Amino acid sequence: MPRSLGAAGHSFQTPRVAQGGSLFLPMLRLPGLIDPHVHLRDPGAVHKEDWDSGTAAALAGGFTTVLAMPNTRPPIFDEATLNLSLDSARQKARCDYAQFLGAGPANAATAASLAPRAAGLKMYLDATFGDLRLDDMLLWQAHFRNWPADMPIVVHAESRSMAAAILLAAIHDRSVHIAHVSLKEEILLIKAARERGLRVTCEVAPHHLFLTDDSAGEGLLRGHPGRSEVRPRLARRVDVAALWENLDVIDCFATDHAPHTLEEKDSAEPPPGFPGLETALPLFLTAVHEGRLTMEQITEKCHTNPRRLFNLPAQPETWIEVDPDAGYEIRAADQHTRCGWTPYEGWKVRGRLRRVVLRGREVFKDGELSASPGTGRNVRSPG
Ligand SMILES: [Zn+2]
């Protein structure tokens, strides 16, 4: 077992000498990663993901906790639908988890009564999201008023909707967490709001850090416009640069893992979203190798901050081990997500997940999963 070396949250294993005298490079140890934004399609679209395959992908990506979004079919917005998702998770999940409730036009009181059992409240404040769409700011206010002040509210609110969400949170004297920030104007507004003392936090998805609107012409995305569809859309280089320049404003990295099959992505009405659980860590480790990110920032944005912002319990005897120098090529064929593709197919990355230990048990080693369905725990369930 690697030694723990103090407060930095990760440590180096003592180098070992292999047969023949060559030296294994040190293995790096990080805490179990937390992904506060995944779509697991269960219930309603389990042909492309479910609690089993999605949490397998999580562990294979170094995530030992995932927080699942509520825009399933049916959406998770009351006690019956929350039980539907949590029953499925209890039987299938391989890593720890919690389920968000969706804010609908008429469920503010019901949702608030279920808050202790939920990861948080998710509000969709623009674009069309079916039953969970909130067109009227009076509907937003009902949720800001009812939802417990010490439980997280996460909003999908782009550009000017984001500014409105920050204002309403301030009026109701509460915090708000902005999902998947992608634009320069957004990250700079969050920075300015914080400088004025407003309680706003945010997350950024890997595809908004590693892909731009030019990426649609490259690799697996070339010639298939539907494959690049994602909300928020892939942004301009100037936006991506602004995110990298303001890493200190970004509280969390969140994959927004949103699996769809290639057949769906190539259809006449391509659904937005990319799978992301198994590619985030190698992309971040590659950025460390390039000097754009530090291991401390990975630990902070993928563990320390999401754990604090979402009030998550400690996972005892839980860690991941990465080989920071192992180079490899991303291939969908090696992945566990059911959707069967990745926008990063063929990307050469540097830094590989070797091992995951969850609550004292080895659950992943060198590409092989050994966690059984049903062994994951609901982090909002007492005991
Ligand atoms: Zn999402």
Residues whose N, C-alpha, C, O or C-beta is under 5 A from the ligand:
A	BS01	ZN	D256
